[in-house]
Amino acid sequence: MTSSKFWLSLIYLLFSTPIVSSTSNVSGPVVDLGYAQYQGMLDPETKITSFLGMRYASPPVGGLRWQAPQAPPAVSDIQHATVNPNMCYQTNFGNSTTNPFPVNGHHNLKRDAVSTTPIASEDCLFLNVHVPGDLPSEPPASSSNGLPVVVWIHGGGYEYGYAAQYDGADLVTESHNAVVAVVIQYRLGVFGFLSSNEVKGSGALNAGLLDQAYALQWVQKNIAAFGGDPAKVTIWGESAGAGSVLQHIVAHQGNTQPPLFRGAITSSTYLPPQYYYNDSIPQTMYSDVVSYSGCSSSNDTLACLRSVDVDVLQTINFNLAESGFYGTFIFVPVVDGTFIVERPTVTLSKGLANGDMLLSVGNSHEGNTFVNTNETLTVINYISQLFPDMTSSQMQEAASLYNDSGSALDQAIDIMGDSIFVCPTYYLLETFAGRSSKGIFAIPPAYHGQDVSYYFNMVTAEGTPAPPSYNNTVFKTAFSESFLSFVVSLDVNVKFDPSNITPYWAEYAVDGTEMLFNKTETDEPVVKPVKTDPKLLERYWHSVAEMTAQ
């Protein structure tokens, strides 16, 4: 997910400006992956070689809709990997004043919801790889000679986002050419997260997560050809990308074999309600998709959906997303019993986790973006829309914890931020006790997503630069380099730049030490350790995790 109108305008710009693969005759380094040869391009200024739009799985179309990703088809001609790939189909977060999925599972679709003419593609399972310097003439003789690898998983509420938003070359530059960067795409919305008994029986639940896992397997198999070390992979995501990192941490109850990564970074961990695949809410959404697709009379509704024109599905996808409660996302991961065996908080509470080390960073005000500023609901009513399974007494208790937060709007903002973003981060930190670090991004206003422009050089929808709100080189070096230091060494205290002002960053432990990244009123950077105490709120939201489906 992202936090500003800029992101949404960029998405809609790209609805009218499709990105397609290049077939132009260009010269550049060629990598042989067995199933295909890809020709990349060397940037003469940065000296970074980029391979854009490499296929990592077969097109998930027709009979492969809502199936697990399959191996990409073999091709004999050299494929030009010089232009960003088509994006997966996009939607938006909910815009309704009420939750259309009350406990009884009856969904009132907004018939007047805005639709869009889709021009993106179901054929979107591609990734980009960025390598410092030229491509090595041959893979390193041993894994210890390869570079550490960072895999970026984009956010967007599992409903929007694409590789072209994030230039992995920026991460290579920030690492002082010490890493290989990979940026992946995965199925989104109804195409990636349709769930029901029918999908469980004749398809694959959490297809978007399975895409991500398949891309990580691709990295294990192929990254050595780009000079990377498959034993030194760190996965990093923001918002739903960070939520995806959480999902891979708890995948297979923390015992994915063989391991796919050693380090994990979460920027604004996102954990919305994660229902069982056959809960009334995902089952109702499936029924809606079937109904609006004209498949209700079919003996095999999933087979019928696989034959539905993609434009019809995308319109349904978009309308259902718009009909959700404001700031929430309709199609998100579920507990599938196989990849995600149980609710994530249950796995984490058992101390079960994939990965060796964790770095988590959050923004001071995560909830603002996802609460309607014109919200008129009472605090208890807001909680009931966000978590319809909570009991009345639980809602009363939750509301009482936020009496000192200010107005009803301010309380709603804090409830959204704490329950969906902040507390899930602390659940992860406790699981990784003694092998994790925690940071706080507090540059005002420190809304959700405002940290991203410190990792990547972003552009506006008009194609002009969009610099960070606090464009201070000293601050940016201190903040962004910490992540790449972690990728390289699993140690945030290793510095690439001797001018880096970040002091010693202690591991997150029982005393709650975190690193604060802020600025003074006179615009001087502030980077210092602070202590926080999230225990009360964390304990409360954890105690009701079964009712919030987390």
Secondary structure, 3 states (H helix, E strand, C coil): CCCCHHHHHHHHHHHCCCCCCCCCCCCCCEEECCCCEEECEECCCCCEEEEEEEECCCCCCHHHCCCCCCCCCCCCCEEECCCCCCCCCCCCCCCECCCCCCCCCCCCCCCCCCCCCCCCCCCCCEEEEEEEECCCCCCCCCHHHCEEEEEEECCCCCCCCCHHHCCHHHHHHHCCCCCEEEEECCCCHHHHHCCCHHHHHHCCCCHHHHHHHHHHHHHHHHHHHHCEEEEEEEEEEECHHHHHHHHHHHHHHHCCCCCCCCEEEEECCCCCCCCECCCHHHHHHHHHHHHHCCCCCCCCHHHHHHHCCHHHHHHHHHHHHHCCECCCCCCCCCECCCCCCCCHHHHHHCCCCCCCEEEEEEECECCHHHCCCCCCCCHHHHHHHHCCCCCHHHHHHHHHCCHHHCCHHHHHHHHHHHHHHHHHHHHHHHHCCCCEEEEEECCCCCECCCCHHHCCCCECCCCCECCCCCCCHHHHHHHHHHHHHHHHHCCCCCCCCCCCCCCCCCCCCCCCEEEEEEECCCCCEEEEEEECCCHHHHHHHHHCHHHHCC
